[in-house]
Amino acid sequence: MTEITNQYREEIDAKRILQIREITKELPQACSDFLRAIAISTGTFTRLAYAIDLRTFFRFLHEERIGFSDKPVILLDDHDLEKLTRNDMIAYTEYLTYYLKNTDDVSVPNKAFVNHELSIKRKLCAIRSFYDYLFKNQRISSNVTELVPLPKVHEKPIIRLNRDEMVRMLEQAQSGDKLTKTQQKFQKITAKRDFAILSLFLGTGIRVSECVGININDVDLENNAFIVTRKGGNQVVLYFPPEVAEALADYLNERLETEALPGHEQAFFLSLQRRRITQRAVQNLVKKYAAVAAPLKSRISPHKLRSTYATNLYNETGDIYLVADVLGHTSVDTTRKHYADMTDARRKMAAEHVHLPGDPEFKPGR
């Protein structure tokens, strides 16, 4: 069971490593050194994100800043990197709000990228980490990136589904009667799979990456349990309620009759092409049913279903540590940050149970 799960993860990691190597071919040698140095402490997804952010940064320097325009990016050495100024970083922060990326095809318009507070902060943190590596390894004398403050991220309200919306979403996965005619044609084929996936999200709170990575041998229907591979590669056993078990069992009977393509034989959830379903396909699946079940709530995603599960679990148990453990958060502070309003709601309950003299509900000796 573990060997098969690891095989899938190794394939994903291998693809990311090749992507990282391809990106670093156009970057300074210091970038490759940095990414290798953090390989032990970070996953391939994180390193790939860093590589992409470094590429964006150095393209900006070469195309927008005179001090870096006269030398190919790949030839920049530590002495060149130390020339970075505070003004360069301020300009880069503004640049990230809106920029165009050239396409290889001259007939295709340049692609526009718009970043908001959280994305800008993440990209700046990647550059900070890179320069911090150079400074700590005495390759530069100072880290100028620390002089530029990170943008303040304004927390947005967490969007969740209420119970009626959850019911409608699951009903549509089974019937599809509110979908378009085109959607209904596919829904008839994928009804059991779609219902099982939505049930799993709402009943366990797993991430979309964990969902697509599930193999047939990872699921134990006798004990209502399954293995998921968390961020960083750690594997844990999670449990699901009887309703989810029923949905998974119903789909599994159909799945075992489907001959998957070579290399996808062990995948639990398959696409119509008989391959392991992709994260993008699952995201589109959720969006499709959410548009019918909760039309006034925009951008419902698998992560919003994860938030829905977390909210329901916390409301039932009041145990933030349990929620953090099940969600796979390494720190309960992460859980508390995202679900702080749930804690506030419980605090408000205190006012409903304490009454003072003069309050109609107050009774002496109570």
PARO-59532 format. One record per residue: residue in one letter; x, y negated, z negated of N, C-alpha, C, O, CB in turn. Coordinates in steps of 0.001 Angstrom, whole numbers, plus 500000, padded with zeros to 6 digits. Glycine has a CB too. Example, Ala and Ser with C-alpha at 12.3 -4.5 7.8 and 13.67 -1.06 7.14 Angstrom:
<rs>
a513190505690492200512300504500492200513200503300492200514236503319491535511308504473490954s512850502250492920513670501060492860512900499970492130513409498862491961514084500598494275
</rs>
This chain:
<rs>
m500834501199500000500000500000500000500873498744500000500712497870500852499054499998498779t501802498660499037502680497509498928503584497399500141503851496298500625503510497593497661e504058498544500637504965498543501784504296497932503012504924497171503748505434499970502094i503013498263503237502287497736504389502067496238504234502245495480505187500939498459504561t501682495813503038501452494396502779502728493607502990502704492535503596500925494183501358n503855494132502490505134493462502647505524493373504119506138492393504541506215494190501855q505172494385504895505494494388506311504829493210507024505452492538507847505063495709506950y503565492971506700502858491837507303503522490535506907503739489666507751501378491828506884r503847490390505630504467489152505162505837488967505795506207487849506152504584489152503633e506586490035505936507907489949506554507807489480507999508668488743508479508614491302506491e506752489911508693506556489471510070506271487970510123506798487262510981505408490255510726i505445487494509210505132486069509154506383485268508819506660484242509438504025485794508119d507141485752507824508367485060507427509364485014508576510021483996508793508998485743506211a509475486115509311510419486177510430510062485137511490510945484475512034510433487590511051k508780484995511782508339484009512775508677482597512320509124481771513115506826484133513028r508462482325511041508761480993510516510251480704510538510670479592510860508230480853509098i511053481709510195512508481528510202512993481188511608513851480322511778513218482799509683l512446481868512612512827481574513993512397480153514379513115479462515101512199482608514957q511229479722513899510781478357514164511718477339513517512051476316514115509349478156513654i512134477634512292513059476740511578514370476620512341514897475522512520513323477252510141r514890477750512784516160477738513520516046476962514826516981476268515224516621479167513806e514903477080515490514703476360516753514655474854516508515210474078517286513404476829517448i513990474441515424513877473016515108515236472441514730515584471339515155512869472793513965t516008473178513934517287472646513448518348472546514541519403471946514333517808473513512328k518072473127515693519024473014516802519173471567517274520189471202517865518580473898517970e518144470740517006518192469346517429518440468392516263518327467176516416516903468977518126l518776468944515103519002468118513912520472468149513475521220469030513899518102468594512759p520889467206512641522260467212512125522568468516511374521667469165510841522482466003511197q523832468880511342524243470096510657523821470084509189523521471131508616525750470272510765a523800468907508590523433468788507176522035469327506911521767469828505819523519467334506728c521138469233507889519770469733507703519758471250507578519048471797506735518871469294508871s520533471927508403520644473387508318521242473792506978520797474756506356521503473940509476d522255473050506538522892473340505242521875473206504111521819474036503204524096472389504994f521080472155504184520052471906503162519020473020503128518691473523502054519358470567503418l518508473410504275517459474431504338517980475789503887517241476565503281516900474534505757r519228476079504172519818477342503681519992477291502172519807478297501486521185477619504363a520346476121501656520600475990500214519340476214499386519414476708498261521173474613499905i518178475850499944516936475999499179516195477291499512515086477513499027516027474814499434a516797478137500331516120479363500765515770480284499595514746480967499627516995480113501757i516609480303498570516376481203497433515184480740496607514449481565496063517628481286496547s514991479447496510513969478908495611512671478501496301511723478094495629514521477729494893t512609478605497633511401478201498348510986479270499353511798480095499771511622476859499061g509712479242499731509202480165500730509411479623502135509758478455502311507729480442500490t509204480460503120509415480057504508508436478973504944508775478133505777509290481259505423f507226478983504390506248477960504743506743476584504319506638475622505080504888478262504093t507280476488503111507807475220502603508989474754503432509079473577503780508217475355501137r509903475673503752511089475290504526510720474866505943511342473963506502512087476448504574l509724475504506520509278475111507850508682473706507808508922472895508702508248476121508399a507910473426506772507331472084506613508439471041506470508352469958507048506387472035505381y509491471370505692510629470468505534511313470235506879511660469103507217511634471036504511a511505471306507642512182471188508942511397470268509876511979469428510563512359472582509593i510088470429509897509244469586510744509319468128510295509392467223511126507783470079510714d509301467902508978509369466540508458510736465905508746510813464712509041509091466535506946l511798466688508664513135466173508979513237465809510459513859464809510818514215467212508611r512629466618511303512649466313512736511927464986513016512415464158513786511991467462513542t510774464797512390510044463536512555510883462352512081510908461303512724508715463580511786f511562462526510964512380461466510377513535461074511296513767459889511534512923461909509020f514247462056511806515417461741512630515030461240514017515774460472514626516305462963512761r513891461661514514513396461082515768513081459603515565513363458770516427512136461841516269f512493459292514413512198457896514084513481457076514031513564456008514638511451457801512742l514485457576513303515738456833513177516371456570514538516831455464514819516717457592512287h516386457599515375517047457483516679516291456548517629516902455805518397517184458864517317e514958456592517567514155455822518521513774454431518022513506453532518818512907456583518853e513750454257516692513227453002516148514259452140515409514020450948515221512103453307515220r515380452695514992516354451953514187517674451821514947518284452821515328516585452654512822i518103450588515162519292450315515970520524451012515412521359451500516174519540448817516050g520645451063514091521830451657513478522014453141513763523094453688513540521773451455512014f520957453801514261521042455238514538520751455570516008520557456733516359520070455996513640s520723454560516844520303454782518231521437455112519195521186455609520293519592453577518725d522680454843518800523784455009519739524471456365519663525505456579520297524789453946519506k523892457291518880524522458595518703523450459678518703522435459531518022525348458639517389p523649460754519444522646461834519432522414462340518009523347462466517216523092463003520345v521166462624517710520810463065516355521640464251515905522090464293514760519337463422516287i521847465200516775522542466429516405523988466174515994524591466996515305522505467410517557l524548465038516413525956464726516111526123463855514872527245463515514497526593464033517294l525007463490514234525111462677513018525777463476511909525374464601511612523717462188512564d526815462879511289527506463551510188527155462889508865526328461978508830529031463533510407d527770463335507781527444462804506449527704461306506366526955460578505715528254463530505373h528764460844507025529083459410507005527955458616507662527591457540507186530432459135507729d527407459144508749526291458477509424525045458468508546524337457464508467525986459164510760l524785459597507887523584459709507049523638458736505879522602458286505391523424461145506528e524853458412505428524998457505504295524685456053504680524565455195503805526412457599503733k524554455781505957524247454432506422522773454083506244522376452933506432524635454286507877l521976455062505886520541454819505696520331453735504656520970453752503604519812456114505275t519437452788504942519174451686504021517749451754503479516903452506503963519410450343504716r517529450952502475516189450851501889515200450351502937514062450817502985516195449908500658n515621449411503772514749448894504820514392449975505838513281449993506368515414447716505522d515332450871506108515039451989507006513905452838506441512997453245507165516299452856507229m513970453097505150512954453928504513511601453213504446510552453835504613513406454323503109i511638451916504202510383451148504186509752451166505571508539451321505710510631449682503723a510590451006506596510088451040507972509517452414508310508508452523509006511205450676508962y510175453464507808509703454828508069508354455067507399507478455718507968510733455863507575t508194454542506194506918454690505483505784454059506285504701454635506395506998454047504079e506033452877506845505012452214507661504785452977508959503651453099509423505418450760507963y505859453487509543505789454241510800504896455464510659504166455811511588507190454668511248l504948456119509504504181457347509290502671457130509312501912458074509531504573457963507979t502235455898509089500792455652509089500187455879510470499028456276510590500497454229508620y500995455620511531500500455855512895501694455883513851502441454909513947499465454749513326y501865456988514545502951457063515519502561458004516653501666458838516517504265457535514847l503254457847517765503003458651518956504142459630519171505310459307518955502822457756520193k503785460821519597504788461840519881504781462121521374503738462416521958504521463140519068n505959462027521987506065462265523418505752463713523751506082464626522994507457461898523918t505109463908524896504833465258525387505781465575526533506280464672527205503351465398525843d506024466852526750506933467266527817506352466974529202507089466763530165507248468755527689d505035466965529285504351466734530553504032465246530691503270464700529893503054467589530650v504613464586531701504412463142531864502969462801532210502546461657532043505338462603532944s502211463780532689500818463528533042499891463590531834498718463226531916500362464522534083v500435464058530710499637464185529484499957463014528561501131462753528298499915465549528767p498946462301528060499195461157527165499918461589525896499763462714525419497874460467526798n500716460659525360501391460939524095500368461206522998499305460587522956502309459770523699k500705462133522116499787462511521047499945461586519859501063461335519408500019463959520623a498842461080519351498872460170518207498766460941516906497989461889516795497741459143518302f499561460523515912499529461127514582499173460046513567499795458984513535500898461799514230v498180460321512748497765459403511693497924460112510356497387461202510159496293458919511902n498655459499509445498866460085508124498296459170507053498378457946507151500363460341507870h497723459779506040497191459021504915498106459222503703499167459837503810495727459457504588e497687458705502571498555458638501386499231459964501053500448460014500871497753458182500194l498447461038500975498995462321500543500013462854501543501064463357501146497875463338500347s499714462752502828500635463240503853501916462415503883503011462959504024499964463215505227i501772461098503748502954460234503725503828460558502527505052460614502644502545458756503696k503203460771501375503952461104500177504721462409500360505885462510499971503015461205498977r504065463410500957504733464695501165505929464560502096506981465150501848503752465715501729k505774463786503168506867463610504127508033462838503509509195463147503774506362462881505378l507725461843502695508777461095502009509502461968500985510715461855500812508187459860501321c508753462834500312509364463738499332510339464697500013511359465064499430508278464531498579a510027465103501240510924465990501982512256465290502252513317465899502114510272466438503312i512201464015502635513426463257502895514185463009501594515414463069501558513098461917503588r513439462729500532514082462561499220514836463818498811515966463738498327513037462209498151s514216464976499003514859466243498627516125466470499431517132466944498903513894467420498828f516071466130500710517232466284501585518378465398501122519514465858501011516863465954503035y518089464137500855519144463212500415519606463521498995520765463285498652518651461765500495d518713464041498180519106464452496832520105465612496904521054465676496122517862464860496001y519878466523497849520826467628498075522186467085498487523212467535497977520292468598499157l522205466117499408523477465547499863524204464847498712525421464963498575523237464556501021f523450464126497894524058463383496782524612464325495708525733464141495234523027462430496156k523826465329495331524272466244494283525469467091494727526250467556493896523124467154493866n525603467281496015526742468038496538527890467122496960528811467540497662526304468892497721q527815465857496516528872464863496717529213464651498194530362464397498554530119465282495966r528197464760499026528406464520500456528102463063500814528542462565501850527525465468501295i527344462387499944527104460950500050527268460346498660527168461057497660525678460644500640s527518459048498591527815458414497299526573457951496548526636457711495343528727457239497510s525450457824497241524214457385496579523013457890497362523119458251498534524167455837496450n521862457908496683520623458361497318519670457179497428518924456876496497519967459532496514v519708456520498577518917455301498768517419455593498843516605454693498634519363454584500034t517051456829499136515624457152499255514893456985497931513675456806497915515446458577499761e515622457041496822514997456882495511514569455444495256513794455182494336515948457336494420l515069454504496067514751453086495867513398452706496452512891451614496194515829452220496485v512812453604497238511525453316497873510430454077497135510460455307497091511544453699499389p509471453373496560508411454059495802507518454897496703507287454558497863507561453044495045l507029455974496160506093456818496891504710456194496842504360455559495848506068458251496313p503923456359497879502574455772497868501723456393496770501831457582496470501889455961499234k500879455561496182499962456056495161498816456791495842498159456258496737499428454895494275v498593457996495411497543458812496008496262458637495208496219458940494016497957460305496064h495233458153495860493935457981495204493156459287495319492873459775496413493130456792495834e492827459822494179492128461104494157490741460976494781489987460052494477492017461629492719k490428461917495652489108461951496263488233462953495523488736463946494997489203462310497764p486943462705495478486064463671494800486124465022495495486131465099496723484607463158494767i486167466072494710486242467420495263484872467831495779483877467764495058486751468426494205i484835468253497024483577468673497636483361470154497372484236470980497635483573468381499160r482203470476496856481855471862496571480453472142497082479690471226497388481956472162495057l480136473403497167478779473801497532477978474062496266478489474637495305478791475056498446n476719473637496270475863474012495153475268475390495435475514475983496485474740472952494924r474495475880494496474006477260494629473104477435495860473208478444496558473240477667493364d472238476482496127471357476598497296472156476622498597471820477356499526470354475440497323e473206475820498656474032475777499854474806477080500035474993477553501156474997474594499791m475252477653498919475927478947498988474986480010499550475369480812500402476439479365497597v473755480000499058472756480976499521472506480812501009472477481794501752471434480820498741r472324479565501448472064479322502874473232479763503745473029480313504828471774477843503114m474451479525503278475623479920504055475681481435504227475929481930505327476903479417503381l475455482160503151475485483622503223474330484159504061474477485148504779475434484224501818e473186483499503963472033483925504766472312483750506257471941484596507070470775483128504368q472970482643506607473280482398508009474318483374508538474297483729509717473769480980508195a475214483805507680476197484804508100475517486121508439476010486889509266477248485019507005q474394486376507804473658487615508062472670487483509209472554488387510037472925488047506819s471953486354509264470894486216510277471300485365511471471015485714512617469667485620509648g471970484243511200472393483354512272471256482646512971471455482112514062473167484114513268d470066482619512383468906482071513084468943480557513264468191480015514075467666482442512349k469817479858512510469921478405512653471126478004513520471361476817513742470030477748511270l471869478970513997473031478679514838472585478392516266471433478635516627474033479853514813t473497477877517065473181477642518473473082478991519195473518480019518676474261476728519145k472508478968520385472350480204521157473704480854521444473849482074521365471614479919522475t474675480035521774476014480574522052476612481195520794477189482282520842476946479466522593q476470480490519658477011481009518399476322482301517997476960483194517441476864479973517286q475045482411518265474291483609517891474791484850518620474770485948518064472812483407518179k475238484681519854475753485828520617476945486463519914477049487687519834476153485395522035f477840485625519407479009486141518693478654486584517287479203487562516777480103485087518640q477717485849516651477340486161515274476768487569515158476992488244514153476327485144514761k476040488017516163475468489363516132476560490430516067476365491504515497474584489592517361i477703490116516656478818491075516681479623491007515391480123492024514911479735490806517887t479749489804514830480642489601513682479906489410512363480528489023511374481520488409513929a478611489668512315477808489365511121478361490000509850478506489324508831476387489830511331k478667491284509903479144491967508699480517491439508269480782491260507080479215493484508941r481382491194509260482706490648508930482583489267508323483201488982507298483597490594510175d481792488403508944481648487029508466481042486990507064481484486223506210480784486217509434f480039487814506838479406487865505519480403488344504464480422487832503345478171488791505547a481228489323504821482229489838503883483276488775503556483676488635502400482911491087504462i483718488030504560484731486988504342484179485876503451484843485458502502485205486402505691l482979485397503746482381484337502932482124484817501500482328484070500543481068483853503568s481682486053501365481443486620500028482745486699499244482775486444498040480801488023500133l483811487052499935485110487171499271485609485811498796486135485695497689486137487806500215f485448484790499619485858483438499210485050482963498006485611482482497022485693482446500379l483746483101498094482878482592497037482921483443495767482583482975494680481460482512497542g483343484706495923483371485608494772484721485798494130484815486402493062482867486912495170t485789485289494766487136485472494189487991484214494229488952484108493466487858486574494918g487668483252495100488444482016495166489807482159495801490689481342495534488611481470493813i490017483174496637491336483356497242491595482310498320490666481678498823491461484761497833r492857482136498666493263481223499729493025481888501079492931483112501176494752480810499572v492929481060502119492711481606503458493897482457503901493710483457504594492468480474504464s495115482076503514496295482867503873496259484235503203496707485229503775497579482123503480e495723484276501991495608485547501275494539486425501904494668487649501945495289485305499794c493488485791502390492388486529503012492845487245504281492592488438504448491231485581503336v493513486521505167493915487128506443495006488169506256495193489034507112494393486057507410g495729488093505138496814489043504902496383490359504286497210491255504117497823488422504029i495113490500503949494634491726503308494670492898504290494247492774505440493203491529502765n495178494027503820495185495266504594494127496224504054493643496067502933496582495927504559i493785497201504857492762498178504459493133498854503151492288499034502274492569499233505555n494402499229503023494833499950501814494974499058500592495244499544499493496144500634502071d494790497741500777494844496817499637493538496786498861493492496285497737495184495418500113v492481497315499453491144497210498858490750498520498168490770499590498777490101496842499938d490399498413496906489966499569496113488501499356495722488205498688494732490873499762494833l487603499924496502486180499721496260485675500492495049484623500156494505485393500124497476e486397501509494616485978502264493429486115501422492173485315501539491246486799503549493287n487140500567492148487380499738490964487103498260491210487429497411490381488806499909490500n486493497961492366486190496569492711487427495678492573487384494624491939485058496035491822a488516496122493174489778495404493057490494495370494404490240496193495284490674496053491988f491394494400494543492213494337495752493514493606495448493606492841494487491448493635496904i494516493855496285495822493231496130495914492025497050495555492107498225496958494237496428v496395490902496520496660489736497349498104489309497154498677489474496077495690488576497010t498680488760498207500046488250498146499974486743498000499522486040498903500870488656499410r500427486251496850500337484833496545501468484061497228502332484636497890500376484610495027k501430482746497046502524481917497532503821482371496871503847482648495672502254480412497249g504879482445497640506155482893497089506329484387497177507405484903496876506285482462495663g505275485104497589505406486541497800504979487415496640505006488640496755506791486850498122n504584486818495518504140487621494383502808488297494692501910487692495276504016486752493121q502700489555494291501461490294494515500722490489493200501317490829492178501747491654495175v499421490267493249498587490435492060497334491214492434496926491262493594498214489060491438v496744491814491426495482492519491611494356491616491127494369491153489986495476493885490850l493389491371491993492210490590491630490980491490491681490986492534492333492038489366492575y489935491074490990488710491868490928487542491061491488487511489834491385488416492314489474f486599491758492073485451491079492658484158491663492103484129492819491682485478491191494192p483086490869492101481798491324491567481138492341492497481551492479493648480862490131491349p480125493048492017479449494082492817478914493585494148478937494320495135478321494663492034e478425492333494192477881491798495437478947491731496525478681492010497695477287490412495201v480165491353496116481272491293497071481684492700497487481999492949498650482476490537496467a481679493613496525482030495005496824481083495585497876481505496302498783481989495863495539e479818495266497740478823495770498696479075495200500092478977495916501088477394495414498228a479399493912500157479658493269501447480922493846502098480954494077503307479798491740501266l481948494073501296483199494622501818483010496059502300483535496448503343484294494566500745a482258496836501533482016498239501903481216498327503199481479499180504046481272498978500771d480244497443503341479421497438504544480265497111505777480112497728506831478272496429504402y481155496133505628482023495770506750483068496850507009483400497127508161482711494428506480l483589497461505943484649498464506105484170499649506936484931500193507736485137498951504735n482935500045506756482389501141507571482462500801509056482774501659509882480928501441507170e482177499569509384482258499107510776483709498976511217484065499320512344481531497760510943r484542498470510308485963498248510628486678499554510955487488499598511882486670497554509458l486393500610510212487090501879510415486724502536511749487421503435512219486775502830509270e485638502083512343485251502605513652485870501801514798485710502152515967483735502606513783t486567500734514457487194499874515458488673500222515594489396500289514600487022498384515085e489110500441516815490515500754517066491284499453517277491148498800518312490667501696518301a492078499092516304492838497840516379493990497978517369494443499083517666493375497443514987l494448496853517866495591496866518769496859497243518013496921497064516797495760495499519449p497867497759518701499128498145518042499699496979517234499752495842517702500164498620519089g500120497289516026500655496272515133499615495650514230499952494904513310501311495208515925h498337495954514487497248495377513687496377496469513051495287496194512549496378494458514563e496871497696513081496063498831512628495638498722511169494555499181510807496828500111512826q496476498120510328496175498069508903495419496817508472494991496721507322497440498164508129a495252495869509367494563494622509014493117494907508613492408495639509303494604493623510196f492694494336507514491319494547507044490332493771507912489343494331508385491177494123505565f490596492493508118489694491670508923490272491503510329491395491029510503489465490282508255l489480491901511326489905491820512715489148490740513471488016490397513128489717493157513399s489788490212514504489131489283515414488393490083516481488473491311516505490159488308516061l487677489394517357486988490079518437487976490707519418487620491596520192486065489113519168q489220490234519375490267490798520234490959491994519577491950492512520092491302489724520573r490422492422518438490928493584517696492341493352517154493135494283517014490918494821518592r492627492090516856493873491718516194493559491238514776492403490964514452494628490615517002r494582491138513939494376490562512610493825489154512782494381488358513539495706490548511779i492758488845512100492137487538512237493106486452511774493866486660510828490823487473511434t493082485304512431493997484220512103493375483249511108492160483234510912494410483480513365q494219482443510487493724481437509555492825480438510275491802480017509736494893480710508874r493208480059511499492400479101512248491008479663512526490014478942512438493095478730513565a490940480948512861489643481571513152488760481580511902487556481342511989489839483014513679v489358481855510747488591481859509499488114480453509160486983480272508708489438482425508344q488966479465509374488576478078509117487402477666510004486474476998509547489768477136509347n487451478064511264486353477743512184485072478474511791483970477942511923486742478103513626l485237479691511312484097480495510863483378479789509706482154479654509719484565481913510428v484139479346508721483561478655507561482885477359507994481783477043507548484648478359506503k483555476619508863483013475351509343481681475555510062480754474758509908484015474666510275k481595476619510841480378476894511608479176477124510698478114476538510908480585478107512505y479340477970509694478213478272508804477928477112507847476779476887507468478498479549508005a478964476385507461478772475258506547477991474141507213477231473433506553480117474731506054a478173473978508517477459472921509238475951473120509160475187472156509219477905472880510702v475533474356509028474108474669508908473671474655507445472600474148507112473802476038509540a474507475213506583474138475351505169474242474045504397473452473799503486475010476386504511a475216473201504755475422471931504035475757470831505033476887470343505044476559472065502971p474812470429505866475086469463506944475547468096506465476205467378507218473864469288507774l475223467717505239475608466403504732476996466400504102477509465340503744474595465925503723k477604467566503962478947467660503386479935467954504511479978469057505056479015468766502274s480717466948504838481637467086505961482886467877505575483267467944504407482034465713506484r483491468457506564484784469147506436484797470238505361485749470335504587485863468140506127i483772471035505313483798472196504431484802473202504998484745473548506178482369472836504288s485699473657504168486776474547504587486881475703503608486205475698502579488121473787504682p487718476702503907487935477773502932488399477233501577488063477793500534488960478765503468h489168476147501599489633475586500330488476475004499526488500475027498295490690474509500580k487462474480500219486281473966499510485495475114498879484900474950497814485372473163500475l485493476273499534484847477448498945485638477908497719485063478392496743484735478601499987r486947477753497780487806478065496635487468477148495469487413477583494319489301477929497013s487242475872495777486853474916494742485481475256494169485239475099492972486850473490495304t484591475722495037483256476115494590483346477267493600482687477259492561482375476510495787y484163478249493930484355479392493026484944478929491693484482479341490628485277480453493678a485962478075491756486622477611490534485640476874489631485643477047488412487809476699490878t484806476056490249483805475321489475482827476263488789482525476111487606483048474353490376n482345477220489533481391478175488969482022478985487838481391479222486808480871479115490061l483270479409488037483954480196487003484161479368485740483961479858484628485309480714487524y484563478110485917484795477265484751483494476961484011483456476964482781485473475967485170n482437476700484765481148476413484132480628477605483340479955477438482323480125476010485183e480942478805483807480485480015483124481335480358481912480823480883480923480484481179484081t482634480065481979483551480513480920484110479378480066484412479579478889484693481271481533g484252478176480654484875477078479924486351477310479677486959476622478858484175476865478615d486941478282480382488337478667480150489202478204481319489264478872482351488462480204479957i489869477060481158490687476507482232491889477397482527492373477435483659491154475101481870y492374478114481507493526479005481704493143480215482554493942480690483361494086479471480344l491946480702482374491464481809483198491335481355484651491725482077485569490105482337482670v490790480165484852490638479633486208492001479498486877492166479869488039489916478269486181a492976478966486144494326478791486689494940480129487066495579480250488111495226478069485680d494749481135486221495327482456486467494725483102487704495447483641488542495121483358485257v493413483049487816492734483683488950493067482970490257493223483610491296491215483693488727l493174481644490200493489480883491410494949481030491825495305480742492968493167479418491199g495790481477490900497198481633491224498003480363491056499063480213491664497339482118492615h497505479433490224498248478207489947499385478513488970499173479177487955497309477105489374t500576478033489275501715478285488392501629477454487117502242477799486106503024477987489120s500879476374487161500710475520485988499241475181485812498537474895486780501552474230486115v498789475217484577497389474870484299497138473393484570495992472979484750497024475209482842d498222472584484601498070471163484901497544470958486314496791470020486576499403470433484726t497946471843487221497446471760488595495941471979488612495204471261489286498152472794489504t495498472973487866494066473268487791493321472115487149492268471694487628493816474561487005r493875471613486066493225470529485336493130469272486192492154468528486098493982470227484043k494139469034487025494151467857487894493035467928488928492341466942489175495507467724488593h492869469093489525491887469243490581490464469386490055489501469066490753492234470428491422y490337469865488832489001470120488317488743469347487031488027469797486137488805471606488079a489362468150486970489227467327485770487776466936485517487352466836484366490086466076485891d487019466718486579485635466294486387484801467370485723483792467065485087485016465914487712m485210468638485861484490469709485178484694469579483676483770469791482891484961471098485674t485933469224483283486225469038481866485437467844481333484908467889480222487744468836481638d485363466781482125484599465602481713483133465954481478482513465477480527484712464493482770a482592466787482348481184467175482213480950467907480894479920467720480246480750468063483398r481905468735480505481748469463479240481902468523478052481250468707477024482774470607479143r482769467509478192482923466549477103481627465770476887481250465470475754484084465584477396k480954465449477988479704464713477878478654465514477108477758464945476485479180464355479265m478779466848477160477835467694476444477929467472474946476959467691474220478080469158476771a479119467026474470479297466812473033478332465746472521477804465844471413480749466405472724a478112464722473354477219463632472944475778464094472809474990463468472099477294462488473939e475432465160473467474060465664473416473790466481472154472640466770471826473773466510474642h474875466854471441474703467732470285474991467049468952474844467665467896475594468929470428v475399465784468990475674465046467764474743463841467692474729463012468602477164464600467699h473971463742466622472997462656466488473245461913465172473564462529464156471534463207466544l473100460606465200473346459755464044472023459268463456470989459350464119474237458560464432p472041458755462201470818458201461610470240457112462508470980456289463048471101457637460199g468938457109462662468301456150463551467953456770464885467117456257465629469195454954463759d468607457882465177468300458626466402467058459469466135466983460134465102469514459526466854p466078459459467045464854460251466853465146461717466613464355462421465986463949460112468053e466271462171467107466583463602466951467228463894465588467347465053465191467522464068468085f467648462826464867468332463048463599467379463485462506466312462903462311469054461799463173k467785464512461806467013465001460674467956465248459506468937465975459658466234466294461041p467679464653458328468558464834457161468750466318456873467817467117456959467975464117455913g469977466656456533470283468036456173470507468915457365470694470125457234469192468605455349r470490468322458507470656469140459725472085469632459832472427470334460784470277468335460993
</rs>
